[in-house]
Amino acid sequence: MTLSAKELPWVDTSFDLVVGAEVSLLATGQCTTMPGFGRGAGAKFYLWRRIVPGGEVAKGTRDTTSFVAERSGRLEVGILHGEWSSPSGDLATPPEIYGLADGEIQVAIIVWAEGVDAARGLNMLRSLVGESDLLVATELERLAHPVKRPEGWSYLWLLGESDTFASSTNDGVPTIACCTRTDAAILRRPISLPTSADARLSWRWRIDQLPSSLREDELNQHDYLSVAVEWDSGKDITYFWSSSLPVGSVFTCPIPQWAPRETHVVVRSGADELGQWCEESRDLHLDYVEILKAEPGRIVAVWLIAVSLFQHGEGRAEIGPIRVDAAGRSYDIV
């Protein structure tokens, strides 16, 4: 199938799946939400799927993916510009945005026969098409070497699954490795803690490469790596290492749909300490009161955020341990 960047989701694939069926999507192509504005990316960011009726939206972690049907129903695919308004795939983005978009994605959809898993089927296909087929080879490589997601963490459904973050260790201590290339991902660890007067977030990180060399408070330059905290108010504060903004800088997220809920705080800046382990600590009660001008409720999650979509750069880091102190107790997040 060829999906135009201008085509609203959803598109019927004509495949009726049964629960447990294995499916591979092998995609190529590029889309841009606003041409000339640095938002181009491939299928791993733009291509989504759902099984109707009743299914929830999902996407692959790379331009090729394979999945097991979680329910019986009709497979639909679509390109997303902006955001969903619900996990079932209702569109929050104004339809006129699609009129500004450009590009297309070509996707081969393969439903494997009963009893044939994706890896076996792709190996059979490779024997027919030859070793030079990059899409088949790429998906076989992904299946053979899956990225291990950190235990207890999940990706924010709004942005979908990703291979951005992976379980790792540093001198025997559990950490989370991060590598982002032309993508956006939020890894979320749910917690439930009061924002007591002693509430504090502490973490160690080593940033090897920042995804931006420009100030991150402008929309077309908003690529960054951060540790964030989410509250039951729906607000979050994200603490990030800036390429050039002064430490202590505070600004509302320049992405319009995130502006009402997300505030950025620069905790470290510049390239001098890249490649070194650095320790951070933030007074969460004080930050919420001073930055958001309200009394905080409960802390509901810690996030790791990696964005490299706007300038098509690369960001690499390792993070951990992460700890939250509240109400006289310490909680290890990593």
Helices and strands as residue ranges (DSSP letters): E 2-4, E 11-17, E 22-32, E 40-41, H 43-46, E 47-52, E 58-59, E 64-68, E 73-79, H 96-100, E 102-111, H 118-129, H 134-144, E 154-155, E 165-170, E 173-181, E 184-194, E 200-209, G 219-221, E 224-231, E 236-242, E 250-252, E 262-269, E 277-283, H 284-292, E 298-307, E 314-326, E 329-332
